[in-house]
Amino acid sequence: MDNNFYRASLLSFEEEALKELQKEIISLLSDKISDKKKEADLVLKQKSFQAKLKKIYQNLSFWEKTLIARHPDRPHFSDYSKTIFDDFIELHGDRYFGDDRAILGGLAKLGDHSVMLVGHEKGREQDRIRHNFGMANPEGYRKALRLFHLANKYRIPIITLIDTPGAYPGIGAEERGQSEAIAKNLQAMFALEVPVISVIIGEGGSGGALGIAVGNHIAMLEYSIYSVISPESCASILWRDAGKKEEAANALKNDSTYALKNRVIDEIIKEPFGGAQRDALGMSNNFKKSLLKTLKSFEKIKTREIISAREKKFAHMGV
């Protein structure tokens, strides 16, 4: 295991079993003085850490999976654009209002293929405010739409990465036509003549996610979530109590297993042991293999079939 595996921030349900062990391992890894006794102690503690983590991850609740999907160390769009794709050239602005940093996009290379890459970016630490925590304004969806039309014009496949709790519900966003912008994207994406591959990499929340997720092939990373509403909002509506978020998550069944079972998605992309946050490079390798395989499957499909298959797919979801 890479040493970063043991340094990922612990989630609330991991702390009781792993907190002290993690401290001891990090201390041993940081100690520059090495001897056989310390090395043996480190190996023993690392094995214990892995065994306990495996036990935790064998029986995760829907709420615990939600926490993993929101993990602060989980790879974001900006990480994958560097590790999976080559020569990413970001394109800015919607040509109407501004350049929303919650949705990023541009041209990139995936293996030998040119692609249009578009996705949500949550940002990290102080940067999260700049990216509005991945909650896009109307200009973000209009920027995405502009890039979709550009890809369609030059016959470039589209790959979208979804990671948002939902579209931004602010007054300014509503005044500038938030619902109209998302609706326009849904309408336009159904008519695109190029393949669209959509992947939920963290949170897939409501219309904010669907606004860039009308794909021919939809995948989810193993510990990502996809739902019509967040557990907190669901609990507030149903029980008038956001504290019942765990019950709401159980009711929503928002994980990748149920999404695949109900034909909402086509594929679950396996995450490395302990989740993508513990092995970003391993996750990128798995992710890239999946994308290349999917892209190859579209090489000989005609335009009419691409549009027809996308329409049928969404018509039969959950049936």
Beta strands, then each sheet from edge to edge (+ up, - down):
strand 1: 86-90
strand 2: 103-110
strand 3: 113-120
strand 4: 158-164
strand 5: 196-205
strand 6: 217-221
strand 7: 225-227
strand 8: 267-269
sheet 1: 1+ 2- 3+ 4+ 5+ 6+ 8+
sheet 2: 1+ 2- 3+ 4+ 5+ 7+
end
